[in-house]
Amino acid sequence: MNSAYDRLPLNALRVFEAVASRLNFSEAAEALHVTPAAVSQQIKSLEDYLQTPLFRREGRKVQLTPEGTQLLPGIRHGLDELEAALQRLRQERQTGRINVSLLASFLQRWLMPRLGDLRTKHPEIELRLHTSPTAVDFARTDFHAALRFGLGRYGELRTEKFLNEWLVAVAAPRLIDKHGPLPGTGDLAQYPLLHGDELDWADWSTGDTRSMSALRGAFIDDSVSLMSATIEGLGFGLLRWTLAASELKAGRIVLASEHIVPHRFSYYFVCPQDYASFPKVAALREWLLQQGREFEPPPRPLSASVKRKR
């Protein structure tokens, strides 16, 4: 379908404004870095398009016709609006809004406590965070980047791992006092376990895992809610280390076992290649990489420390 702009002589409009501002073809040509003949050709094409003369030429003097005088304010306004739009786009490449998709649990438990540091270091960045477990289709959405939890296989997208993950068994201190710690192997049926749809105790135990999914216990399909239930002492929880670390540091939960399992997934910063060079996107990526380097992994088992000393 043809657009109303298809035949619009945009370059001629710019040349018209330059001549009208100076009333001199040679000076306009110099300002536009073209020849006077090229300026004359553009003005002629605009006059042909409008079917009306825009300038009166009297020797070396140039004057606007009444039609040219009527056209000039509109052209200047349009060019000003176009320049403002282009300037906004250039500015937004440097600073401003970044739309980012990520998991809600990761936002709440790991990223949120660190956002104050991002604001201090990069006040020019305006984060727009959208939580969803669904992979982003960058071609059909306005997202600039995503923080994905997976294997790092994201096709032609720019992909950088910024954080590892582990599975840890945790519990409220009073639950440990009552039941004792969990064995890394063996039967867990005697322990009150909490279940979720993200992690299975079979992913953690090194014993007979065939009956793990049949173990009794409350089922909670949200990781943050499962964390809350663990803090309340409702059962032993199997959680990602990134979600549990701050609660362990605060003493609201403790490790229920020295058995810690590296998660097969990690966290990746993902964005289209075209966006990777945006200063604001690069700044966010570098900040995340730094935060990932500073995040402490779970403690090594005591037995491993003893073996190293020997």
Residue pairs with C-beta under 8 A, 6 or more apart in sequence:
7 49
9 42
9 45
9 46
9 49
11 42
12 42
12 43
12 45
12 46
12 49
13 46
13 75
13 78
13 79
14 32
14 79
15 28
15 32
15 39
15 42
15 43
15 46
16 42
16 43
16 46
16 54
16 68
16 71
16 72
16 75
17 72
17 75
17 76
17 79
18 28
18 31
18 32
18 39
19 25
19 28
19 39
19 43
19 55
19 62
20 54
20 64
20 68
20 72
20 75
21 28
22 28
22 31
23 61
23 62
23 63
23 64
24 60
24 62
25 36
25 39
25 40
25 43
25 62
26 36
28 39
29 35
29 36
29 38
29 39
32 39
43 54
43 55
46 54
47 53
47 54
50 67
50 71
52 65
52 67
53 65
53 67
53 68
54 64
54 65
54 67
54 68
54 71
55 62
55 63
55 64
55 65
55 68
56 62
56 63
56 64
56 65
64 72
93 278
93 279
93 280
94 124
94 278
94 279
94 280
95 124
95 125
95 126
95 279
95 280
96 124
96 125
96 126
96 280
97 126
97 127
97 128
98 125
98 126
98 127
98 128
98 144
98 145
98 280
98 281
98 284
99 128
99 130
99 141
99 142
99 143
99 144
99 145
100 127
100 128
100 129
100 130
100 143
100 144
100 145
100 146
100 147
100 284
101 130
101 131
101 132
101 136
101 143
101 145
101 146
101 147
102 111
102 129
102 130
102 131
102 146
102 147
102 148
103 131
103 132
103 133
103 147
103 149
104 131
104 132
104 224
105 222
105 223
105 224
105 240
105 243
106 147
106 149
106 242
106 243
106 267
107 129
107 131
108 224
109 224
109 227
109 242
109 243
109 244
109 246
110 242
110 243
110 245
110 295
111 147
113 246
114 291
115 127
117 287
117 291
118 125
118 127
118 284
118 287
119 125
121 287
122 280
122 283
122 284
122 287
124 280
125 280
125 283
125 284
127 284
130 143
135 146
135 148
136 143
136 146
136 270
138 157
138 271
138 272
144 271
144 275
144 278
144 281
145 269
145 270
145 271
145 275
145 281
145 284
145 285
146 269
146 270
146 271
147 267
147 268
147 269
147 270
147 288
148 154
148 267
148 268
148 270
149 165
149 265
149 266
149 267
149 268
150 265
150 266
150 268
151 264
151 265
151 266
152 159
152 161
152 266
152 268
154 268
154 270
156 273
157 270
157 271
157 272
157 273
158 270
158 271
158 272
158 273
158 275
158 276
159 268
159 269
159 270
160 268
160 269
160 285
160 289
161 266
161 267
161 268
161 269
162 267
162 268
162 269
162 285
162 288
162 289
162 291
162 292
163 242
163 266
163 267
163 288
163 291
163 292
163 295
164 262
164 263
164 266
164 267
164 297
165 240
165 241
165 242
165 262
165 263
165 265
165 266
165 267
166 240
166 241
166 260
166 261
166 262
166 263
166 297
166 298
167 199
167 203
167 204
167 238
167 239
167 240
167 241
167 260
167 261
167 262
167 263
168 238
168 239
168 240
168 241
168 244
168 255
168 260
168 298
169 182
169 204
169 236
169 237
169 238
169 255
169 256
169 257
169 259
170 230
170 236
170 237
170 238
170 239
170 244
170 247
170 248
170 253
170 254
170 255
170 256
171 179
171 182
171 230
171 233
171 235
171 236
171 237
171 253
171 254
171 256
172 230
172 231
172 232
172 233
172 252
172 253
172 254
173 251
173 253
173 254
174 233
175 192
175 233
175 235
175 236
175 256
176 254
176 256
179 190
179 191
179 192
179 236
181 256
181 257
181 258
182 188
182 191
182 236
182 256
182 257
182 259
183 207
183 257
184 205
184 206
184 207
184 257
184 258
184 259
185 205
185 206
185 207
186 207
187 207
187 208
188 201
188 205
188 212
188 215
189 211
189 215
189 216
191 235
191 236
192 217
192 234
192 235
192 236
193 201
193 215
193 216
193 217
193 235
193 236
193 238
194 217
194 218
194 219
194 220
194 226
194 229
194 230
194 234
194 235
194 236
194 237
194 238
195 201
195 215
195 217
195 218
195 219
195 220
196 219
196 220
196 221
196 222
196 223
196 226
196 238
197 219
197 221
198 223
199 238
199 239
199 240
200 212
200 213
200 238
201 209
201 212
201 213
201 215
201 238
202 209
202 212
202 213
203 238
203 261
204 238
204 259
204 261
205 212
206 259
217 235
218 229
218 234
218 235
220 226
220 229
223 239
223 240
223 243
224 243
226 237
226 239
227 237
227 239
227 243
227 244
227 247
229 235
229 237
230 236
230 237
230 239
230 253
231 247
231 252
231 253
236 256
237 244
237 253
240 263
241 260
241 297
241 298
242 267
242 295
244 253
245 295
245 296
245 298
247 253
248 254
248 255
255 298
255 299
258 301
258 302
258 303
259 301
260 298
260 301
267 292
269 284
269 285
269 288
269 289
271 281
271 285
275 281
276 282
276 285
